[in-house]
Amino acid sequence: MGRYYRIKDLREDHDWTQVEVAKALGMYTTTYVRYEKGEREIPFGIAIQIAKLYGVSLDYLAQQTPEENN
C-alpha cells in the first residue's frame, strides 16, 4: 500500500471519482492515480491542495495522526 493511502479513503468517503479529484486539483488523472497508488511521491504543494480539498491536516494525510484535523 502506498505512503498516502488515505487519499483513496478520503476520496471514497466523499463519493468522488479519481477523475473528479484530478480535475479539482488541476492535474491529469493518470498523475493523480499514481499518487493514490503510491507509485509517485506527492509534491508538498499538491499535498497542501489535497488537505484543503478534504478539510484535513497534512499530518493526517502523511499518516502521522489518526485525527483528521490535528
PyMOL Python script that loads the backbone (N, CA, C, O; Angstrom):
from pymol import cmd

cmd.read_pdbstr("""\
ATOM      1  N   MET A   1       0.841  -1.179   0.000  1.00  0.00           N
ATOM      2  CA  MET A   1       0.000   0.000   0.000  1.00  0.00           C
ATOM      3  C   MET A   1       0.884   1.240   0.000  1.00  0.00           C
ATOM      4  O   MET A   1       1.926   1.267   0.656  1.00  0.00           O
ATOM      5  N   GLY A   2       0.471   2.253  -0.729  1.00  0.00           N
ATOM      6  CA  GLY A   2       1.271   3.461  -0.871  1.00  0.00           C
ATOM      7  C   GLY A   2       1.354   4.292   0.385  1.00  0.00           C
ATOM      8  O   GLY A   2       0.584   4.115   1.328  1.00  0.00           O
ATOM      9  N   ARG A   3       2.285   5.181   0.375  1.00  0.00           N
ATOM     10  CA  ARG A   3       2.536   6.040   1.515  1.00  0.00           C
ATOM     11  C   ARG A   3       1.330   6.916   1.862  1.00  0.00           C
ATOM     12  O   ARG A   3       1.091   7.211   3.033  1.00  0.00           O
ATOM     13  N   TYR A   4       0.586   7.323   0.861  1.00  0.00           N
ATOM     14  CA  TYR A   4      -0.554   8.211   1.075  1.00  0.00           C
ATOM     15  C   TYR A   4      -1.871   7.485   0.813  1.00  0.00           C
ATOM     16  O   TYR A   4      -2.748   8.003   0.122  1.00  0.00           O
ATOM     17  N   TYR A   5      -2.000   6.279   1.374  1.00  0.00           N
ATOM     18  CA  TYR A   5      -3.216   5.522   1.099  1.00  0.00           C
ATOM     19  C   TYR A   5      -4.464   6.247   1.582  1.00  0.00           C
ATOM     20  O   TYR A   5      -5.563   5.949   1.113  1.00  0.00           O
ATOM     21  N   ARG A   6      -4.325   7.177   2.491  1.00  0.00           N
ATOM     22  CA  ARG A   6      -5.512   7.868   2.998  1.00  0.00           C
ATOM     23  C   ARG A   6      -6.190   8.712   1.926  1.00  0.00           C
ATOM     24  O   ARG A   6      -7.380   9.004   2.046  1.00  0.00           O
ATOM     25  N   ILE A   7      -5.471   9.110   0.882  1.00  0.00           N
ATOM     26  CA  ILE A   7      -6.140   9.921  -0.138  1.00  0.00           C
ATOM     27  C   ILE A   7      -7.202   9.100  -0.862  1.00  0.00           C
ATOM     28  O   ILE A   7      -8.220   9.645  -1.288  1.00  0.00           O
ATOM     29  N   LYS A   8      -6.980   7.816  -1.003  1.00  0.00           N
ATOM     30  CA  LYS A   8      -8.006   6.966  -1.615  1.00  0.00           C
ATOM     31  C   LYS A   8      -9.204   6.849  -0.679  1.00  0.00           C
ATOM     32  O   LYS A   8     -10.348   6.964  -1.118  1.00  0.00           O
ATOM     33  N   ASP A   9      -8.950   6.624   0.599  1.00  0.00           N
ATOM     34  CA  ASP A   9     -10.040   6.523   1.577  1.00  0.00           C
ATOM     35  C   ASP A   9     -10.852   7.812   1.616  1.00  0.00           C
ATOM     36  O   ASP A   9     -12.083   7.771   1.626  1.00  0.00           O
ATOM     37  N   LEU A  10     -10.177   8.947   1.637  1.00  0.00           N
ATOM     38  CA  LEU A  10     -10.871  10.234   1.672  1.00  0.00           C
ATOM     39  C   LEU A  10     -11.718  10.435   0.415  1.00  0.00           C
ATOM     40  O   LEU A  10     -12.861  10.886   0.490  1.00  0.00           O
ATOM     41  N   ARG A  11     -11.144  10.097  -0.737  1.00  0.00           N
ATOM     42  CA  ARG A  11     -11.883  10.236  -1.994  1.00  0.00           C
ATOM     43  C   ARG A  11     -13.136   9.370  -1.970  1.00  0.00           C
ATOM     44  O   ARG A  11     -14.221   9.826  -2.331  1.00  0.00           O
ATOM     45  N   GLU A  12     -12.983   8.133  -1.548  1.00  0.00           N
ATOM     46  CA  GLU A  12     -14.133   7.233  -1.496  1.00  0.00           C
ATOM     47  C   GLU A  12     -15.164   7.687  -0.463  1.00  0.00           C
ATOM     48  O   GLU A  12     -16.366   7.549  -0.688  1.00  0.00           O
ATOM     49  N   ASP A  13     -14.702   8.228   0.669  1.00  0.00           N
ATOM     50  CA  ASP A  13     -15.629   8.742   1.689  1.00  0.00           C
ATOM     51  C   ASP A  13     -16.478   9.891   1.147  1.00  0.00           C
ATOM     52  O   ASP A  13     -17.613  10.092   1.579  1.00  0.00           O
ATOM     53  N   HIS A  14     -15.914  10.650   0.189  1.00  0.00           N
ATOM     54  CA  HIS A  14     -16.637  11.775  -0.408  1.00  0.00           C
ATOM     55  C   HIS A  14     -17.399  11.374  -1.679  1.00  0.00           C
ATOM     56  O   HIS A  14     -18.022  12.213  -2.330  1.00  0.00           O
ATOM     57  N   ASP A  15     -17.342  10.090  -2.018  1.00  0.00           N
ATOM     58  CA  ASP A  15     -18.006   9.570  -3.221  1.00  0.00           C
ATOM     59  C   ASP A  15     -17.555  10.289  -4.495  1.00  0.00           C
ATOM     60  O   ASP A  15     -18.362  10.574  -5.381  1.00  0.00           O
ATOM     61  N   TRP A  16     -16.260  10.574  -4.570  1.00  0.00           N
ATOM     62  CA  TRP A  16     -15.682  11.219  -5.750  1.00  0.00           C
ATOM     63  C   TRP A  16     -14.911  10.191  -6.556  1.00  0.00           C
ATOM     64  O   TRP A  16     -14.387   9.219  -6.012  1.00  0.00           O
ATOM     65  N   THR A  17     -14.850  10.419  -7.855  1.00  0.00           N
ATOM     66  CA  THR A  17     -14.039   9.567  -8.718  1.00  0.00           C
ATOM     67  C   THR A  17     -12.622  10.136  -8.791  1.00  0.00           C
ATOM     68  O   THR A  17     -12.383  11.282  -8.412  1.00  0.00           O
ATOM     69  N   GLN A  18     -11.704   9.333  -9.273  1.00  0.00           N
ATOM     70  CA  GLN A  18     -10.339   9.818  -9.475  1.00  0.00           C
ATOM     71  C   GLN A  18     -10.328  10.956 -10.478  1.00  0.00           C
ATOM     72  O   GLN A  18      -9.552  11.901 -10.333  1.00  0.00           O
ATOM     73  N   VAL A  19     -11.173  10.880 -11.486  1.00  0.00           N
ATOM     74  CA  VAL A  19     -11.266  11.931 -12.496  1.00  0.00           C
ATOM     75  C   VAL A  19     -11.709  13.247 -11.855  1.00  0.00           C
ATOM     76  O   VAL A  19     -11.152  14.303 -12.157  1.00  0.00           O
ATOM     77  N   GLU A  20     -12.703  13.187 -10.978  1.00  0.00           N
ATOM     78  CA  GLU A  20     -13.207  14.397 -10.318  1.00  0.00           C
ATOM     79  C   GLU A  20     -12.142  15.045  -9.439  1.00  0.00           C
ATOM     80  O   GLU A  20     -11.989  16.267  -9.443  1.00  0.00           O
ATOM     81  N   VAL A  21     -11.407  14.231  -8.688  1.00  0.00           N
ATOM     82  CA  VAL A  21     -10.375  14.778  -7.818  1.00  0.00           C
ATOM     83  C   VAL A  21      -9.247  15.378  -8.643  1.00  0.00           C
ATOM     84  O   VAL A  21      -8.770  16.472  -8.343  1.00  0.00           O
ATOM     85  N   ALA A  22      -8.824  14.673  -9.672  1.00  0.00           N
ATOM     86  CA  ALA A  22      -7.759  15.190 -10.538  1.00  0.00           C
ATOM     87  C   ALA A  22      -8.159  16.530 -11.146  1.00  0.00           C
ATOM     88  O   ALA A  22      -7.349  17.455 -11.209  1.00  0.00           O
ATOM     89  N   LYS A  23      -9.394  16.631 -11.588  1.00  0.00           N
ATOM     90  CA  LYS A  23      -9.888  17.886 -12.169  1.00  0.00           C
ATOM     91  C   LYS A  23      -9.886  19.002 -11.129  1.00  0.00           C
ATOM     92  O   LYS A  23      -9.480  20.125 -11.425  1.00  0.00           O
ATOM     93  N   ALA A  24     -10.335  18.698  -9.918  1.00  0.00           N
ATOM     94  CA  ALA A  24     -10.356  19.695  -8.840  1.00  0.00           C
ATOM     95  C   ALA A  24      -8.947  20.184  -8.501  1.00  0.00           C
ATOM     96  O   ALA A  24      -8.758  21.332  -8.099  1.00  0.00           O
ATOM     97  N   LEU A  25      -7.962  19.298  -8.668  1.00  0.00           N
ATOM     98  CA  LEU A  25      -6.571  19.655  -8.367  1.00  0.00           C
ATOM     99  C   LEU A  25      -5.841  20.219  -9.584  1.00  0.00           C
ATOM    100  O   LEU A  25      -4.696  20.659  -9.472  1.00  0.00           O
ATOM    101  N   GLY A  26      -6.497  20.209 -10.744  1.00  0.00           N
ATOM    102  CA  GLY A  26      -5.902  20.754 -11.954  1.00  0.00           C
ATOM    103  C   GLY A  26      -4.761  19.919 -12.503  1.00  0.00           C
ATOM    104  O   GLY A  26      -3.739  20.453 -12.936  1.00  0.00           O
ATOM    105  N   MET A  27      -4.941  18.605 -12.483  1.00  0.00           N
ATOM    106  CA  MET A  27      -3.878  17.722 -12.975  1.00  0.00           C
ATOM    107  C   MET A  27      -4.476  16.616 -13.830  1.00  0.00           C
ATOM    108  O   MET A  27      -5.691  16.419 -13.865  1.00  0.00           O
ATOM    109  N   TYR A  28      -3.593  15.901 -14.519  1.00  0.00           N
ATOM    110  CA  TYR A  28      -4.025  14.745 -15.294  1.00  0.00           C
ATOM    111  C   TYR A  28      -4.475  13.638 -14.342  1.00  0.00           C
ATOM    112  O   TYR A  28      -3.915  13.469 -13.258  1.00  0.00           O
ATOM    113  N   THR A  29      -5.482  12.896 -14.758  1.00  0.00           N
ATOM    114  CA  THR A  29      -5.978  11.792 -13.952  1.00  0.00           C
ATOM    115  C   THR A  29      -4.882  10.762 -13.711  1.00  0.00           C
ATOM    116  O   THR A  29      -4.768  10.228 -12.608  1.00  0.00           O
ATOM    117  N   THR A  30      -4.076  10.479 -14.728  1.00  0.00           N
ATOM    118  CA  THR A  30      -3.011   9.477 -14.564  1.00  0.00           C
ATOM    119  C   THR A  30      -2.023   9.884 -13.476  1.00  0.00           C
ATOM    120  O   THR A  30      -1.515   9.028 -12.752  1.00  0.00           O
ATOM    121  N   THR A  31      -1.749  11.169 -13.355  1.00  0.00           N
ATOM    122  CA  THR A  31      -0.850  11.637 -12.301  1.00  0.00           C
ATOM    123  C   THR A  31      -1.465  11.395 -10.933  1.00  0.00           C
ATOM    124  O   THR A  31      -0.802  10.885 -10.030  1.00  0.00           O
ATOM    125  N   TYR A  32      -2.737  11.760 -10.779  1.00  0.00           N
ATOM    126  CA  TYR A  32      -3.409  11.554  -9.503  1.00  0.00           C
ATOM    127  C   TYR A  32      -3.455  10.071  -9.147  1.00  0.00           C
ATOM    128  O   TYR A  32      -3.207   9.702  -7.999  1.00  0.00           O
ATOM    129  N   VAL A  33      -3.766   9.225 -10.114  1.00  0.00           N
ATOM    130  CA  VAL A  33      -3.838   7.777  -9.864  1.00  0.00           C
ATOM    131  C   VAL A  33      -2.497   7.266  -9.344  1.00  0.00           C
ATOM    132  O   VAL A  33      -2.464   6.420  -8.450  1.00  0.00           O
ATOM    133  N   ARG A  34      -1.404   7.765  -9.888  1.00  0.00           N
ATOM    134  CA  ARG A  34      -0.079   7.341  -9.425  1.00  0.00           C
ATOM    135  C   ARG A  34       0.166   7.774  -7.978  1.00  0.00           C
ATOM    136  O   ARG A  34       0.807   7.050  -7.215  1.00  0.00           O
ATOM    137  N   TYR A  35      -0.333   8.933  -7.605  1.00  0.00           N
ATOM    138  CA  TYR A  35      -0.219   9.357  -6.200  1.00  0.00           C
ATOM    139  C   TYR A  35      -1.000   8.406  -5.313  1.00  0.00           C
ATOM    140  O   TYR A  35      -0.513   7.956  -4.275  1.00  0.00           O
ATOM    141  N   GLU A  36      -2.215   8.109  -5.735  1.00  0.00           N
ATOM    142  CA  GLU A  36      -3.094   7.266  -4.924  1.00  0.00           C
ATOM    143  C   GLU A  36      -2.529   5.852  -4.771  1.00  0.00           C
ATOM    144  O   GLU A  36      -2.677   5.234  -3.717  1.00  0.00           O
ATOM    145  N   LYS A  37      -1.895   5.350  -5.804  1.00  0.00           N
ATOM    146  CA  LYS A  37      -1.310   4.004  -5.762  1.00  0.00           C
ATOM    147  C   LYS A  37       0.045   3.974  -5.068  1.00  0.00           C
ATOM    148  O   LYS A  37       0.585   2.899  -4.810  1.00  0.00           O
ATOM    149  N   GLY A  38       0.599   5.148  -4.764  1.00  0.00           N
ATOM    150  CA  GLY A  38       1.906   5.200  -4.134  1.00  0.00           C
ATOM    151  C   GLY A  38       3.048   5.016  -5.114  1.00  0.00           C
ATOM    152  O   GLY A  38       4.183   4.769  -4.707  1.00  0.00           O
ATOM    153  N   GLU A  39       2.760   5.132  -6.396  1.00  0.00           N
ATOM    154  CA  GLU A  39       3.789   4.976  -7.421  1.00  0.00           C
ATOM    155  C   GLU A  39       4.608   6.244  -7.601  1.00  0.00           C
ATOM    156  O   GLU A  39       5.676   6.223  -8.212  1.00  0.00           O
ATOM    157  N   ARG A  40       4.105   7.342  -7.068  1.00  0.00           N
ATOM    158  CA  ARG A  40       4.759   8.632  -7.211  1.00  0.00           C
ATOM    159  C   ARG A  40       4.605   9.418  -5.912  1.00  0.00           C
ATOM    160  O   ARG A  40       3.533   9.422  -5.308  1.00  0.00           O
ATOM    161  N   GLU A  41       5.661  10.071  -5.491  1.00  0.00           N
ATOM    162  CA  GLU A  41       5.592  10.919  -4.290  1.00  0.00           C
ATOM    163  C   GLU A  41       4.732  12.143  -4.585  1.00  0.00           C
ATOM    164  O   GLU A  41       4.788  12.713  -5.674  1.00  0.00           O
ATOM    165  N   ILE A  42       3.946  12.531  -3.606  1.00  0.00           N
ATOM    166  CA  ILE A  42       3.112  13.717  -3.757  1.00  0.00           C
ATOM    167  C   ILE A  42       3.944  14.945  -3.403  1.00  0.00           C
ATOM    168  O   ILE A  42       4.463  15.036  -2.290  1.00  0.00           O
ATOM    169  N   PRO A  43       4.079  15.894  -4.335  1.00  0.00           N
ATOM    170  CA  PRO A  43       4.800  17.128  -4.009  1.00  0.00           C
ATOM    171  C   PRO A  43       4.093  17.870  -2.873  1.00  0.00           C
ATOM    172  O   PRO A  43       2.873  17.786  -2.725  1.00  0.00           O
ATOM    173  N   PHE A  44       4.872  18.592  -2.080  1.00  0.00           N
ATOM    174  CA  PHE A  44       4.329  19.281  -0.914  1.00  0.00           C
ATOM    175  C   PHE A  44       3.162  20.199  -1.273  1.00  0.00           C
ATOM    176  O   PHE A  44       2.146  20.217  -0.578  1.00  0.00           O
ATOM    177  N   GLY A  45       3.306  20.951  -2.346  1.00  0.00           N
ATOM    178  CA  GLY A  45       2.238  21.867  -2.769  1.00  0.00           C
ATOM    179  C   GLY A  45       0.948  21.144  -3.106  1.00  0.00           C
ATOM    180  O   GLY A  45      -0.138  21.638  -2.805  1.00  0.00           O
ATOM    181  N   ILE A  46       1.055  19.984  -3.724  1.00  0.00           N
ATOM    182  CA  ILE A  46      -0.125  19.189  -4.055  1.00  0.00           C
ATOM    183  C   ILE A  46      -0.725  18.598  -2.778  1.00  0.00           C
ATOM    184  O   ILE A  46      -1.947  18.534  -2.640  1.00  0.00           O
ATOM    185  N   ALA A  47       0.120  18.170  -1.853  1.00  0.00           N
ATOM    186  CA  ALA A  47      -0.374  17.642  -0.579  1.00  0.00           C
ATOM    187  C   ALA A  47      -1.192  18.708   0.149  1.00  0.00           C
ATOM    188  O   ALA A  47      -2.225  18.401   0.745  1.00  0.00           O
ATOM    189  N   ILE A  48      -0.739  19.938   0.101  1.00  0.00           N
ATOM    190  CA  ILE A  48      -1.488  21.040   0.722  1.00  0.00           C
ATOM    191  C   ILE A  48      -2.852  21.182   0.052  1.00  0.00           C
ATOM    192  O   ILE A  48      -3.867  21.337   0.732  1.00  0.00           O
ATOM    193  N   GLN A  49      -2.879  21.130  -1.279  1.00  0.00           N
ATOM    194  CA  GLN A  49      -4.150  21.239  -2.003  1.00  0.00           C
ATOM    195  C   GLN A  49      -5.097  20.095  -1.633  1.00  0.00           C
ATOM    196  O   GLN A  49      -6.294  20.313  -1.442  1.00  0.00           O
ATOM    197  N   ILE A  50      -4.565  18.891  -1.533  1.00  0.00           N
ATOM    198  CA  ILE A  50      -5.391  17.730  -1.183  1.00  0.00           C
ATOM    199  C   ILE A  50      -5.945  17.887   0.235  1.00  0.00           C
ATOM    200  O   ILE A  50      -7.122  17.616   0.478  1.00  0.00           O
ATOM    201  N   ALA A  51      -5.105  18.320   1.162  1.00  0.00           N
ATOM    202  CA  ALA A  51      -5.558  18.522   2.537  1.00  0.00           C
ATOM    203  C   ALA A  51      -6.675  19.558   2.593  1.00  0.00           C
ATOM    204  O   ALA A  51      -7.662  19.373   3.305  1.00  0.00           O
ATOM    205  N   LYS A  52      -6.522  20.644   1.846  1.00  0.00           N
ATOM    206  CA  LYS A  52      -7.572  21.675   1.804  1.00  0.00           C
ATOM    207  C   LYS A  52      -8.844  21.142   1.162  1.00  0.00           C
ATOM    208  O   LYS A  52      -9.945  21.430   1.631  1.00  0.00           O
ATOM    209  N   LEU A  53      -8.700  20.365   0.094  1.00  0.00           N
ATOM    210  CA  LEU A  53      -9.857  19.812  -0.605  1.00  0.00           C
ATOM    211  C   LEU A  53     -10.721  18.978   0.334  1.00  0.00           C
ATOM    212  O   LEU A  53     -11.949  19.054   0.287  1.00  0.00           O
ATOM    213  N   TYR A  54     -10.081  18.186   1.182  1.00  0.00           N
ATOM    214  CA  TYR A  54     -10.810  17.303   2.082  1.00  0.00           C
ATOM    215  C   TYR A  54     -11.003  17.877   3.490  1.00  0.00           C
ATOM    216  O   TYR A  54     -11.715  17.289   4.303  1.00  0.00           O
ATOM    217  N   GLY A  55     -10.382  19.006   3.779  1.00  0.00           N
ATOM    218  CA  GLY A  55     -10.528  19.605   5.099  1.00  0.00           C
ATOM    219  C   GLY A  55      -9.827  18.827   6.191  1.00  0.00           C
ATOM    220  O   GLY A  55     -10.328  18.723   7.311  1.00  0.00           O
ATOM    221  N   VAL A  56      -8.646  18.272   5.859  1.00  0.00           N
ATOM    222  CA  VAL A  56      -7.874  17.509   6.835  1.00  0.00           C
ATOM    223  C   VAL A  56      -6.485  18.125   6.976  1.00  0.00           C
ATOM    224  O   VAL A  56      -6.086  18.973   6.177  1.00  0.00           O
ATOM    225  N   SER A  57      -5.762  17.694   7.990  1.00  0.00           N
ATOM    226  CA  SER A  57      -4.410  18.204   8.209  1.00  0.00           C
ATOM    227  C   SER A  57      -3.398  17.444   7.351  1.00  0.00           C
ATOM    228  O   SER A  57      -3.662  16.327   6.906  1.00  0.00           O
ATOM    229  N   LEU A  58      -2.249  18.057   7.126  1.00  0.00           N
ATOM    230  CA  LEU A  58      -1.162  17.384   6.422  1.00  0.00           C
ATOM    231  C   LEU A  58      -0.673  16.184   7.223  1.00  0.00           C
ATOM    232  O   LEU A  58      -0.307  15.160   6.646  1.00  0.00           O
ATOM    233  N   ASP A  59      -0.665  16.305   8.541  1.00  0.00           N
ATOM    234  CA  ASP A  59      -0.264  15.178   9.389  1.00  0.00           C
ATOM    235  C   ASP A  59      -1.170  13.970   9.155  1.00  0.00           C
ATOM    236  O   ASP A  59      -0.702  12.832   9.125  1.00  0.00           O
ATOM    237  N   TYR A  60      -2.451  14.221   8.990  1.00  0.00           N
ATOM    238  CA  TYR A  60      -3.382  13.125   8.728  1.00  0.00           C
ATOM    239  C   TYR A  60      -3.073  12.464   7.389  1.00  0.00           C
ATOM    240  O   TYR A  60      -3.044  11.237   7.291  1.00  0.00           O
ATOM    241  N   LEU A  61      -2.839  13.285   6.348  1.00  0.00           N
ATOM    242  CA  LEU A  61      -2.505  12.724   5.037  1.00  0.00           C
ATOM    243  C   LEU A  61      -1.243  11.877   5.090  1.00  0.00           C
ATOM    244  O   LEU A  61      -1.158  10.834   4.442  1.00  0.00           O
ATOM    245  N   ALA A  62      -0.269  12.328   5.860  1.00  0.00           N
ATOM    246  CA  ALA A  62       1.014  11.631   5.956  1.00  0.00           C
ATOM    247  C   ALA A  62       0.989  10.519   7.009  1.00  0.00           C
ATOM    248  O   ALA A  62       2.027   9.948   7.342  1.00  0.00           O
ATOM    249  N   GLN A  63      -0.197  10.220   7.525  1.00  0.00           N
ATOM    250  CA  GLN A  63      -0.402   9.144   8.488  1.00  0.00           C
ATOM    251  C   GLN A  63       0.371   9.354   9.783  1.00  0.00           C
ATOM    252  O   GLN A  63       0.826   8.394  10.404  1.00  0.00           O
ATOM    253  N   GLN A  64       0.517  10.605  10.185  1.00  0.00           N
ATOM    254  CA  GLN A  64       1.228  10.921  11.422  1.00  0.00           C
ATOM    255  C   GLN A  64       0.274  11.058  12.603  1.00  0.00           C
ATOM    256  O   GLN A  64       0.710  11.116  13.753  1.00  0.00           O
ATOM    257  N   THR A  65      -1.017  11.110  12.324  1.00  0.00           N
ATOM    258  CA  THR A  65      -2.021  11.245  13.369  1.00  0.00           C
ATOM    259  C   THR A  65      -3.296  10.545  12.929  1.00  0.00           C
ATOM    260  O   THR A  65      -3.602  10.525  11.737  1.00  0.00           O
ATOM    261  N   PRO A  66      -4.037   9.977  13.852  1.00  0.00           N
ATOM    262  CA  PRO A  66      -5.306   9.344  13.475  1.00  0.00           C
ATOM    263  C   PRO A  66      -6.441  10.354  13.331  1.00  0.00           C
ATOM    264  O   PRO A  66      -7.482  10.036  12.756  1.00  0.00           O
ATOM    265  N   GLU A  67      -6.251  11.572  13.849  1.00  0.00           N
ATOM    266  CA  GLU A  67      -7.291  12.588  13.773  1.00  0.00           C
ATOM    267  C   GLU A  67      -7.161  13.386  12.479  1.00  0.00           C
ATOM    268  O   GLU A  67      -6.059  13.763  12.080  1.00  0.00           O
ATOM    269  N   GLU A  68      -8.289  13.638  11.832  1.00  0.00           N
ATOM    270  CA  GLU A  68      -8.290  14.369  10.564  1.00  0.00           C
ATOM    271  C   GLU A  68      -7.841  15.815  10.712  1.00  0.00           C
ATOM    272  O   GLU A  68      -7.184  16.349   9.819  1.00  0.00           O
ATOM    273  N   ASN A  69      -8.184  16.456  11.824  1.00  0.00           N
ATOM    274  CA  ASN A  69      -7.886  17.881  11.997  1.00  0.00           C
ATOM    275  C   ASN A  69      -7.016  18.098  13.223  1.00  0.00           C
ATOM    276  O   ASN A  69      -7.457  18.674  14.217  1.00  0.00           O
ATOM    277  N   ASN A  70      -5.801  17.640  13.146  1.00  0.00           N
ATOM    278  CA  ASN A  70      -4.888  17.762  14.276  1.00  0.00           C
ATOM    279  C   ASN A  70      -4.116  19.061  14.203  1.00  0.00           C
ATOM    280  O   ASN A  70      -3.293  19.340  15.076  1.00  0.00           O
TER     281      ASN A  70
END
""", "prot")
cmd.dss("prot")
cmd.show_as("cartoon", "prot")
cmd.util.cbc("prot")
cmd.orient("prot")
